[in-house]
Every structure is written in structure tokens, then in C-alpha cells.
Amino acid sequence: MATQLSFHDHQFSAITRNNQIWLSSKDIAKALGYAKTNAITHIYNTNTDEFTSGMTEIVESNTSGNLKCRSRIFSLRGAHLIGMFARTKLAKEFRKWVLDILDQEIGAVTNEMPPEQTTTYSRTPLRDAVNMLVGKKGMMYPDAYSLIHQRFGVQHIDQLSQSQMLEAIEYIHCLLIDDHHPNAVPMNGRILTTFRNGEMVGQRFVRDDEHVATLPAFMDIARRAHYVVIHEDDAAPLVRILTNNPPVERRGKLITQF
């Protein structure tokens, strides 16, 4: 089913699939001010790893002479991502227009929620932007999200209002096109780095109330005390590795004797 949308003087022949609006590469190219559709194809091919299956698809349509034509279409999230990579004069305005349409689409599905409250789905473009920032600038996710938290005075992105979320997306986009690394938020803490076969496979922050110990040191502490009390959610995998004795559950905790 086609949906009529317009951006400036251009009329979109949008397609509704699975209750979502999809736009053709041809329409997006014209809206952004590109002379040829292959400009969108070039943007996509250059940044394929940034797009998910829910952002773009290849569709077939019949032309005159009963010939089949294959073309690429983009969901609103995908169109917004194209707009983030585009460098035309209309790109910024196009991104805002797409987000406004996306907001209306989400509101039609979740109209029971307060208008200023965001949803996990509506925050997806912001998470996509953060993913791009982390990948392009080599930042860690906590640092990237801290930039948003500090700028808008929140502790989590789910506390952003709808208008703040749109501002946050544009803020991250400005950081992406800036040639300089964004100033990291000053912070204190410890980072636990995991290596496997000489290669770093992960990092995470260590909470202030966490204590880190090697396995031999942990076993030594356990043997000295003759028992260890750990919450079930944290201990079950560890207990199965350290001992062949089945753990005994007592009031939500695991007590294992050594």
C-alpha cells in the first residue's frame, strides 16, 4: 500500500510494509538533492556494516513489458541513517523530517503513552547514532553515552523527552562529522580488560563495590574461610566450575563448602 508523503516539492511514493513506512532510493536521492539515484547506492555500499536487515531491503517490481526490476528501499530508520552520511545542504533538514515521520508512525502504534515519553523503539535511531560514534571515533560505549547524559542532565537515555532525543541524535551527528575526537567526559574508575590468546576480547568498568581477584586468590580465600556466600544469580555458573558439589540454596543465596 502506498503512502503519500512530501518533503519540500518532492512527493514520495512511500510503501507500507509490516505497518512501517519504507522509502525508495530514488525518492531519497531526490529529496536530498542528488542528481542520480546511484548516490544513495554509493552511500549504502560504503557503509553497509552500519545497516541492519530492518533498515533496508531489495524489492522486485514489474515494469512495462512484464519485466522485473530490482530496487533498494529503506525504512525510516534506514533513511535517517542515509541522511546522516549524506553531505548535501538538505541533509540536516531531511533527517529532522524523517524523525518527525518516524515519531508519527510510533505514535500511531503506541498512542496510549504520553506524547513526551519515548519508547525503546523510538530510541533506536539514537542508539544507531551512538553505535556509529563508537565505531568511527574509537570511543567506548560508556564514554559515548556519558556525552549525552552530561549534555541533557540525565542518567539514562530513557529519561530523555521526545524533543531532547531528537536534539541528542543531531548532537551525535555533529560529533560524527567533526574531524576531532570529542572531549571525553572526565571520570574515575577501574577497567577490567579480558585477553584471549594474546588478543583483547572485551573491556568493562569495575563497580566501586566490586573486588577483582585471580582464580587462585579466590580459591585461597574460600579455603581459609571454609565457605563462600554468593547470590545465586552470580554464583551458579562459578560454583559449577569450581566444585563438583551441587550448591545448596538457602533464602536466595548459594552456600558452598570447601
Secondary structure as GFF3:
##gff-version 3
##sequence-region A 1 258
A	DSSP	beta_strand	2	7	.	.	.	ID=ss1
A	DSSP	beta_strand	10	17	.	.	.	ID=ss2
A	DSSP	beta_strand	20	24	.	.	.	ID=ss3
A	DSSP	alpha_helix	25	32	.	.	.	ID=ss4
A	DSSP	alpha_helix	38	46	.	.	.	ID=ss5
A	DSSP	three_ten_helix	48	50	.	.	.	ID=ss6
A	DSSP	beta_strand	56	62	.	.	.	ID=ss7
A	DSSP	beta_strand	68	75	.	.	.	ID=ss8
A	DSSP	alpha_helix	76	85	.	.	.	ID=ss9
A	DSSP	alpha_helix	91	109	.	.	.	ID=ss10
A	DSSP	alpha_helix	124	137	.	.	.	ID=ss11
A	DSSP	alpha_helix	141	152	.	.	.	ID=ss12
A	DSSP	three_ten_helix	157	159	.	.	.	ID=ss13
A	DSSP	alpha_helix	162	177	.	.	.	ID=ss14
A	DSSP	beta_strand	190	196	.	.	.	ID=ss15
A	DSSP	beta_strand	199	206	.	.	.	ID=ss16
A	DSSP	alpha_helix	215	225	.	.	.	ID=ss17
A	DSSP	beta_strand	227	231	.	.	.	ID=ss18
A	DSSP	alpha_helix	232	242	.	.	.	ID=ss19
A	DSSP	beta_strand	248	250	.	.	.	ID=ss20
A	DSSP	beta_strand	253	257	.	.	.	ID=ss21
###
